[in-house]
Amino acid sequence: MVSLEAKDRLSNQEAVLGSLLIEDKLIGPVLSKVSDRDFLDDVYRQIFQAIRAQFVSGKPVDPVTVRDRLGGGEDWSKLLLQIMDDVPTAANIWEYVPRMQEQARFAQARGIVLEMHEARDMEEILRGSEKIQALAVERQDVRRMNMEQMLHSFWNRHTTPHQYMTWGLSKLDEQLFVDLGDMLVLGGYPSAGKTALAVAFAYHQSEAKRVGFYSLETSRYKLADRLISNMAGIEMAAIKRGALTEDEWTQAANASQDILRHQLELIDASGMTASDIRADALANRYQIVYVDYLQIVEPETRKANRTEQVSAISRTFQQMAHGNGILVVALSQLTRSEKTKDESKYIEPTMSDLRESGQIEQDADAILLLYLEDPSRPNESRRVLKLAKNKDGERGRMYLTFDGAYQRFRQSVVEQAAPQTAPMKRPRQYKQVSFADRFWEGIYDDDPNDTFRPTENNQTGGADGLAKPE
């Protein structure tokens, strides 16, 4: 039923398919760049479609599962094994992909030229010319929609209420309309609690979505301790000391069933580039990706300056979100704010405080900023979560309480800002005096019989300057 001629062996199409069968971690990244029309051969196209369908369904991809997806049979078995045998390694797949796509575009262009050769009028030739021009500049990530498609899409999407991403905080859920394919930035000062808040968000969302939490600063074991403290209600100090009581072990056991229902994976990402994270996320089929934090992601090149490096990292995550339908939540440091004159309040951060790159502000669909309401009392202060950028909704702020013992955030019962109290005026600590004042101080004041003591009529002393100055 299925056969391959010798001239088709080791073609770029076969090399791509063989690489996917050898190394299934490549499937996600390849699917983001390759489509059906890149395969000129019908047989190869069917194999690609089977691999894609198997991958999207969340099932293992190997020659056996792909063969069964194709309908089974000895011919398919022999062909798949032959493809794998012809491709010695998957390491060169990114050499094969552009060559395959170039061949596909060339074949499509030749077909258009043949149609133009048989054209009956100038109008058909011009249409063919436009097709070739479009093909020459065509990119895989360009998506178009005409007005008819727009109306159909609008009708289909809004006949039933759409469920946007939730965060476990009702007020934030009401204001923030974020979906898969968006990029959100969570900025904060050091020790404001942005990692703890991000872990809480990720855990909440992982009940319904596959979530990958890429941590470049905190080990996965420390993140696990925070989660257990939060979910099981065990004090963080007891976990850190390794001194859990029997009751606390029971609490952890009772929380296990609920924890196991969540599809959250914690990844040590130190040393990974943005491209590494994108490839790993696609290979593991994450629907939501957290990156903690953006400024310490390994740059792709050391030649660029720091601002250019961070800008490139931000753009990669934005393309990952928009191009692959993944919600990307990138944590970011804020530049240290200057204090106000009363030395107790920080100036409220803005989007421009996102550290080292204005590109982050442009790339994000939404920006949250987390900071202490009263920096002078970090242990007692509420947290302010400011919605600084919200493309599809209103901006605003909400107040959170943080229970450090259990790593828990809660919406504050009081939604207003704390009253501003006028700073206490410090008493004057000194007054300017002359050296003579200090010299004569206490010498004559206590002696009423002193003939040189200043009187109301003699306040300045004699010409020799021995009288006490005023």
NUBADREN-38722 format. One line per 8 residues: number of its first residue (from 1); their letters; for each residue y, z, x of C-alpha. Coordinates in nm, 4 decimals. Each point is the difference from the previous one (the first is absolute). Layout:
NUM = a = Y/Z/X  ...
// end
This chain:
1 = mvsleakd = 0.0000/0.0000/0.0000  0.2405/0.0954/0.2760  0.0145/-0.1745/0.3351  0.2340/-0.0358/0.2929  0.0258/-0.3042/0.2204  0.0213/0.0459/0.3759  0.3631/-0.1118/0.0066  0.0950/0.2918/-0.2238
9 = rlsnqeav = -0.1447/0.2596/0.2357  0.2459/0.2330/0.1744  0.2925/-0.1197/-0.2096  0.2891/0.2397/-0.0440  -0.1076/0.0603/-0.3591  -0.3445/0.1074/0.1142  0.1490/0.2146/0.2779  0.2146/0.1914/-0.2520
17 = lgsllied = -0.2905/0.0600/-0.2382  -0.2338/0.1030/0.2830  0.2573/0.2505/0.1271  0.0290/0.1578/-0.3481  -0.3773/0.0314/-0.0287  -0.0232/0.1546/0.3462  0.2909/0.2437/-0.0361  0.0821/0.1062/-0.3569
25 = kligpvls = 0.3102/0.1958/0.1140  0.1738/-0.3356/0.0446  -0.0396/-0.0995/-0.3644  0.3049/0.1879/-0.1322  0.2482/-0.1384/0.2558  -0.1432/-0.3532/-0.0335  0.0248/0.0053/-0.3802  0.3716/0.0729/0.0345
33 = kvsdrdfl = 0.0492/-0.3273/0.1901  -0.2753/-0.2405/-0.1151  -0.0586/-0.1647/-0.3396  -0.2609/-0.2305/-0.1568  0.1952/-0.3149/0.0796  -0.0245/0.0692/0.3736  -0.3691/-0.0974/-0.0205  -0.0450/-0.3764/-0.0208
41 = ddvyrqif = -0.3787/0.0147/-0.0387  -0.1251/0.1000/-0.3473  -0.2938/0.1942/0.1430  0.2185/0.2033/0.2336  0.2448/0.0601/-0.2849  -0.2789/0.1431/-0.2171  -0.1065/0.2346/0.2787  0.3585/0.1186/0.0469
49 = qairaqfv = 0.0349/0.0624/-0.3728  -0.3234/0.2003/0.0000  0.1168/0.2122/0.2943  0.3343/0.0632/-0.1704  -0.1605/0.0918/-0.3339  -0.2414/0.2377/0.1716  0.2798/0.1642/0.1981  0.2367/0.0381/-0.2965
57 = sgkpvdpv = -0.2760/0.1617/-0.2061  -0.0256/0.2712/0.2654  -0.3586/-0.0840/0.0926  -0.1453/-0.0614/0.3494  0.0409/-0.3451/0.1507  -0.2918/-0.1370/0.2029  -0.2213/-0.3126/-0.0090  -0.2338/0.1525/-0.2577
65 = tvrdrlgg = 0.2692/0.1093/-0.2477  0.1919/-0.3259/0.0426  -0.3182/-0.2027/-0.0532  -0.0718/0.1889/-0.3227  0.3606/-0.0522/-0.1121  -0.0517/-0.3751/0.0556  -0.3102/0.0006/-0.2191  -0.2701/0.0644/0.2601
73 = gedwskll = -0.2492/-0.2446/0.1394  -0.1477/-0.0971/0.3345  0.2618/-0.2679/0.0684  0.2884/0.2464/-0.0191  -0.1881/0.2471/0.2212  -0.0568/-0.2600/0.2709  0.3593/-0.1201/-0.0150  0.1551/0.3460/0.0271
81 = lqimddvp = -0.2240/0.0961/0.2902  0.0779/-0.3316/0.1694  0.3738/0.0620/-0.0346  -0.0337/0.3448/0.1570  -0.2170/-0.1393/0.2784  0.2527/-0.2747/0.0805  0.2890/0.2494/0.0353  -0.0686/0.2283/0.2971
89 = taaniwey = 0.2914/0.2409/-0.0578  0.2624/0.0899/-0.2593  0.2578/0.0848/0.2667  0.1696/-0.3413/-0.0176  0.0452/-0.0228/-0.3757  0.3815/-0.0113/0.0257  -0.0364/-0.3140/0.2075  -0.2243/-0.1601/-0.2624
97 = vprmqeqa = 0.2126/0.0820/-0.3071  0.3200/-0.1961/0.0908  -0.2067/-0.2960/0.1224  -0.1932/-0.0080/-0.3260  0.3202/0.0161/-0.2043  0.1614/-0.2751/0.2074  -0.3023/-0.2241/-0.0580  0.0172/0.0724/-0.3738
105 = rfaqargi = 0.3701/-0.0877/-0.0195  -0.0587/-0.3195/0.1992  -0.2800/-0.1081/-0.2353  0.2160/0.0741/-0.3041  0.2883/-0.1979/0.1522  -0.2293/-0.2979/0.0655  -0.1069/0.0075/-0.3631  0.3632/-0.0085/-0.1106
113 = vlemhear = 0.0728/-0.2924/0.2347  -0.2903/-0.1956/-0.1495  0.1420/0.0634/-0.3464  0.3400/-0.1241/0.1201  -0.1648/-0.3132/0.1399  -0.1147/-0.0836/-0.3509  0.3313/0.0940/-0.1599  0.1327/-0.2372/-0.2649
121 = dmeeilrg = 0.3687/0.0856/0.0317  0.2529/0.1812/0.2125  -0.0095/0.3111/-0.2160  -0.3677/0.0648/0.0868  0.0746/-0.0453/0.3705  0.2842/0.2542/-0.0205  -0.2258/0.2489/-0.1784  -0.2607/-0.0437/0.2725
129 = sekiqala = 0.2625/0.0500/0.2672  0.1108/0.3255/-0.1635  -0.3603/0.1240/-0.0069  -0.0433/-0.0688/0.3715  0.3294/0.1735/0.0768  -0.1080/0.3050/-0.2032  -0.3358/-0.0007/0.1751  0.1670/-0.0041/0.3415
137 = verqdvrr = 0.1945/0.3190/-0.0721  -0.2612/0.1677/-0.2164  -0.0882/0.3617/0.0759  -0.2876/0.2020/-0.1376  0.2201/0.2910/-0.1057  0.2447/-0.2047/-0.2098  -0.0511/0.0458/-0.3728  0.1919/-0.1908/-0.2649
145 = mnmeqmlh = 0.0545/0.0353/-0.3710  0.1637/-0.2494/-0.2351  0.1684/0.1037/-0.3227  -0.3037/-0.0646/-0.2187  -0.2151/0.2132/0.2295  0.2681/0.2659/-0.0011  -0.0020/0.0248/-0.3811  -0.3802/0.0141/-0.0152
153 = sfwnrhtt = -0.0055/0.2640/0.2725  0.2669/0.2085/-0.1723  -0.1876/-0.0115/-0.3296  -0.3345/0.0929/0.1556  0.1447/0.2810/0.2105  0.2085/0.1682/-0.2668  -0.2055/-0.0264/-0.3189  -0.1597/0.3278/0.1120
161 = phqymtwg = 0.1833/0.2846/0.1797  -0.0329/-0.0204/0.3760  -0.1171/0.3087/0.1881  0.2078/0.0434/0.3128  -0.1039/0.2139/0.2943  0.0149/0.3745/-0.0643  0.0797/0.2699/0.2551  -0.1018/0.3275/-0.1597
169 = lskldeql = 0.3647/0.0936/-0.0696  0.0973/-0.0821/-0.3584  0.3707/-0.0489/0.0675  -0.0729/-0.2419/0.2851  -0.2516/-0.1876/-0.2171  0.2708/-0.0504/-0.2632  0.2553/-0.1441/0.2443  -0.1983/-0.1893/0.2641
177 = fvdlgdml = -0.1591/-0.3325/-0.1046  -0.2153/-0.0859/0.3009  -0.3129/-0.2146/-0.0096  -0.2600/-0.1527/0.2278  0.1737/-0.2520/0.2248  0.3088/0.2170/0.0532  0.1180/0.1865/0.3093  0.1344/0.3528/-0.0332
185 = vlggypsa = 0.1576/0.2011/0.2813  -0.0091/0.3812/0.0039  0.2572/0.1271/0.2487  0.0546/0.3562/0.1101  0.1269/0.2285/0.2726  -0.2581/0.1637/0.2288  -0.1772/0.2916/-0.1720  0.1398/-0.0920/-0.3421
193 = gktalava = -0.3567/-0.0438/-0.1287  -0.0256/-0.3781/-0.0324  -0.3585/-0.0117/0.1314  -0.1135/0.2722/-0.2415  0.1725/-0.1794/-0.2887  -0.1494/-0.3367/0.1016  -0.3518/0.1488/0.0175  0.0490/0.1458/-0.3488
201 = fayhqsea = 0.1146/-0.3406/-0.1299  -0.2958/-0.1761/0.1643  -0.2526/0.2468/-0.1393  0.1405/-0.0338/-0.3521  -0.0124/-0.3809/0.0110  -0.3473/-0.0137/0.1559  -0.1593/0.1095/-0.3261  0.0510/-0.3549/-0.1315
209 = krvgfysl = 0.0688/-0.2087/0.3147  -0.1472/-0.0441/0.3472  0.2469/0.1682/0.2360  0.0160/-0.0054/0.3793  0.2192/0.2606/0.1723  0.0793/-0.1162/0.3555  0.1257/0.2941/0.2021  0.1501/-0.0670/0.3410
217 = etsrykla = 0.1190/0.3569/0.0600  -0.2322/0.2439/-0.1782  -0.3770/-0.0026/0.0472  -0.2230/-0.0672/-0.2985  -0.1447/0.3504/0.0327  0.3420/0.1635/-0.0406  0.0683/-0.2216/-0.3016  -0.3378/0.1049/-0.1411
225 = drlisnma = 0.0938/0.3677/0.0426  0.3211/-0.0572/-0.1962  -0.1875/-0.1740/-0.2799  -0.2603/0.2754/-0.0275  0.2731/0.2652/-0.0031  0.1799/-0.1834/-0.2803  -0.2973/-0.0991/-0.2129  -0.2156/0.3116/0.0424
233 = giemaaik = 0.2851/0.2519/-0.0035  -0.0829/0.1498/0.3391  0.2817/0.1303/0.2160  0.0746/-0.2252/0.2959  0.0178/0.3005/0.2315  -0.3587/0.0976/-0.0845  -0.1188/-0.3565/0.0696  0.1837/-0.0109/0.3323
241 = rgaltede = -0.1457/0.3343/0.1076  -0.3485/-0.1119/-0.1016  -0.0377/0.3238/-0.1920  -0.0935/-0.1093/-0.3514  -0.1454/0.2673/-0.2233  -0.3060/-0.0560/-0.2157  0.2243/-0.0426/-0.3034  0.2053/-0.2655/0.1802
249 = wtqaanas = -0.3157/-0.1907/0.0958  -0.0949/0.0129/-0.3673  0.3435/-0.1394/-0.0933  -0.0515/-0.2895/0.2421  -0.3443/-0.0703/-0.1432  0.1331/0.0036/-0.3565  0.2728/-0.2520/0.0932  -0.2488/-0.2354/0.1693
257 = qdilrhql = -0.1044/-0.1870/-0.3125  0.3577/-0.0928/-0.0845  0.0829/-0.0910/0.3608  -0.2988/-0.2351/0.0263  0.1284/-0.2055/-0.2962  0.2991/-0.1137/0.2055  -0.0068/-0.3196/0.2072  0.2156/0.1222/0.2870
265 = elidasgm = -0.0729/-0.0686/0.3656  0.1854/0.1686/0.2864  0.0343/-0.2149/0.3124  0.1102/0.1019/0.3504  0.2263/-0.2953/0.0776  0.1498/0.0995/0.3341  0.0503/-0.3108/0.2128  -0.0375/-0.2437/-0.2907
273 = tasdirad = 0.2518/-0.2790/-0.0537  0.1244/-0.1066/-0.3424  -0.2298/-0.3033/0.0205  -0.2954/0.2277/0.0816  0.0745/0.2120/-0.3058  0.0317/-0.3075/-0.2215  -0.3319/-0.1434/0.1218  -0.1789/0.3335/-0.0426
281 = alanryqi = 0.1480/0.0539/-0.3473  -0.1113/-0.3444/-0.1170  -0.3467/0.0458/0.1503  -0.0413/0.3313/-0.1849  0.1495/-0.1338/-0.3251  0.2685/0.2675/-0.0294  0.2285/-0.0468/-0.2980  0.2525/0.2548/0.1251
289 = vyvdylqi = 0.0862/0.0662/0.3644  0.1973/0.2946/0.1403  0.1379/-0.0189/0.3553  0.1156/0.3259/0.1615  0.2311/-0.0928/0.1511  0.1696/-0.3342/0.0563  0.1955/0.0693/0.3194  -0.3105/0.0914/0.2027
297 = vepetrka = -0.2090/-0.3020/-0.0958  -0.0900/-0.1813/0.3215  0.2307/-0.3048/0.0446  -0.1519/-0.3443/0.0407  0.2133/-0.0650/0.3079  0.1755/0.2156/0.2555  0.2540/-0.2660/0.0879  0.2208/0.0491/-0.3065
305 = nrteqvsa = 0.2462/0.2896/-0.0285  -0.0834/0.2976/-0.2211  0.1928/-0.1187/-0.3049  -0.1722/-0.3390/0.0129  -0.3408/0.1655/0.0358  0.0497/0.2235/-0.3053  0.1405/-0.2933/-0.1992  -0.3102/-0.2077/0.0782
313 = isrtfqqm = -0.2278/0.2881/-0.1059  0.1907/0.0367/-0.3278  -0.0202/-0.3738/-0.0728  -0.3760/-0.0027/0.0655  -0.0552/0.2775/-0.2543  0.2250/-0.1742/-0.2513  -0.1964/-0.3238/0.0398  -0.3230/0.1960/-0.0288
321 = ahgngilv = 0.1165/0.1468/-0.3306  0.1443/-0.3132/-0.1586  -0.2560/-0.2424/0.1392  -0.3166/0.2006/-0.0688  0.0837/0.1976/-0.3133  -0.0214/0.3355/0.1788  0.2347/0.2902/-0.0668  0.1293/0.1060/0.3425
329 = valsqltr = 0.1587/0.3449/0.0311  0.1561/0.0281/0.3453  0.1310/0.3347/0.1153  0.3135/-0.0034/0.2143  0.2007/0.2449/0.2045  0.3667/0.0488/-0.0798  0.2663/0.0311/0.2654  0.1077/0.3593/0.0441
337 = sektkdes = 0.2927/0.0695/-0.2285  0.3180/0.1686/0.1129  0.0791/0.3367/-0.1544  0.2949/0.0616/-0.2257  0.2774/0.2398/0.0977  -0.1579/0.3026/-0.1702  -0.2987/-0.0382/0.2371  -0.2496/0.0581/-0.2833
345 = kyieptms = -0.0272/-0.3365/-0.1785  -0.1109/-0.3356/0.1318  0.1750/-0.3145/-0.1095  -0.2194/-0.1688/-0.2639  -0.2014/-0.2804/0.1653  0.0375/-0.3615/-0.1069  -0.2050/-0.3158/0.0547  0.1983/-0.0751/0.3143
353 = dlresgqi = -0.1508/0.3121/0.1564  -0.3433/-0.1637/0.0228  -0.0659/0.0231/0.3697  0.0349/-0.2917/0.2425  0.0165/-0.2928/-0.2391  0.2072/-0.1259/-0.2907  -0.2853/-0.2439/-0.0643  -0.1994/0.2799/-0.1668
361 = eqdadail = 0.2740/0.0403/-0.2596  -0.0139/-0.3729/-0.0780  -0.3802/-0.0314/-0.0119  -0.0691/0.2925/-0.2325  -0.0248/-0.0463/-0.3754  0.0665/0.3725/-0.0430  0.1137/0.2776/0.2335  -0.0550/0.3740/-0.0409
369 = llyledps = 0.1811/0.2492/0.2230  -0.1303/0.3571/0.0372  0.2164/0.2795/0.1402  0.0683/0.3735/-0.0265  0.2545/0.1141/-0.2543  0.0979/0.2912/0.2252  -0.0868/-0.0670/0.3651  0.1145/0.3498/0.1022
377 = rpnesrrv = -0.3016/0.1449/-0.1885  -0.2847/-0.2461/0.0632  -0.2734/0.2316/-0.1314  0.1727/0.0760/-0.3309  0.1860/-0.3261/-0.0600  -0.0940/-0.2479/-0.2685  -0.0612/-0.3606/0.0985  0.2191/-0.2769/-0.1333
385 = lklaknkd = -0.1789/-0.3300/-0.0677  0.2677/-0.2652/-0.0239  -0.0811/-0.3406/-0.1486  0.2458/-0.1918/0.2168  -0.1207/-0.3543/-0.0761  -0.1744/-0.1117/-0.3172  -0.0009/-0.3750/-0.0623  -0.1364/0.0245/-0.3537
393 = gergrmyl = 0.1476/0.3272/-0.1178  0.2714/0.2599/0.0368  0.0689/0.2099/0.3045  0.0141/0.3762/-0.0100  -0.1386/0.3197/0.1471  -0.2417/0.2740/-0.0909  -0.0655/0.3467/0.1367  -0.3369/0.1168/0.1249
401 = tfdgayqr = -0.1368/0.3362/0.1008  -0.2417/0.0093/0.2921  -0.2683/0.2635/0.0329  -0.0834/-0.0163/0.3682  -0.2915/0.2400/-0.0337  -0.1863/-0.2540/-0.2131  0.1814/-0.3208/0.1048  0.1080/-0.0634/-0.3597
409 = frqsvveq = 0.3066/-0.1685/-0.1432  0.1149/0.0722/-0.3538  0.2964/-0.1168/-0.2040  0.2637/0.2692/-0.0033  0.0576/0.1698/-0.3359  0.3737/-0.0169/0.0701  0.1031/-0.3650/0.0229  0.3578/0.0636/0.1062
417 = aapqtapm = 0.1206/0.0402/0.3548  0.0529/0.3518/0.1251  0.3594/0.1228/-0.0506  0.2241/-0.0639/0.2963  0.1362/0.3252/0.1385  0.3143/0.0093/0.2076  -0.0768/0.0896/0.3599  0.1036/0.3500/0.1117
425 = krprqykq = 0.3105/0.0034/0.2112  -0.0649/0.1628/0.3297  0.2517/0.2726/0.1010  0.2171/-0.0794/0.2964  -0.1768/0.1275/0.3071  0.3027/0.0051/0.2258  0.3760/-0.0388/0.0211  0.1899/-0.1496/0.2863
433 = vsfadrfw = 0.1537/0.2642/0.2220  0.1704/-0.0009/0.3361  -0.1351/0.1484/0.3178  0.2677/0.2685/-0.0246  -0.1299/0.1059/-0.3415  -0.3472/0.0538/0.1371  0.1316/0.1756/0.3124  0.2113/0.2607/-0.1784
441 = egiydddp = -0.2355/0.0470/-0.2957  -0.0811/0.3689/-0.0562  0.1934/0.1320/0.2985  0.3213/0.1261/-0.1638  -0.0730/-0.0031/-0.3715  -0.1628/0.3434/0.0087  0.2768/0.1771/0.2020  0.2980/0.0934/-0.2232
449 = ndtfrpte = 0.1918/0.1478/0.2995  -0.0022/-0.3266/0.1943  0.3610/-0.0838/0.0809  -0.0851/-0.3658/0.0398  -0.1640/-0.0250/-0.3441  0.1606/-0.2808/-0.2057  0.2283/0.1159/-0.2796  0.1473/-0.1857/-0.2952
457 = nnqtggad = 0.3124/-0.0655/0.2080  -0.1883/-0.0840/0.3182  -0.2917/-0.2300/-0.0692  -0.0045/-0.2150/0.3088  0.0198/0.2414/0.2912  0.2154/-0.0217/0.3108  0.0625/-0.2835/0.2371  -0.2815/0.1154/0.2239
465 = glakpe = -0.2462/-0.0822/-0.2788  -0.1746/0.3439/0.0149  0.0517/0.0809/-0.3659  -0.2867/-0.0919/-0.2281  0.0566/-0.3379/-0.1612  -0.0253/-0.0388/-0.3729
// end
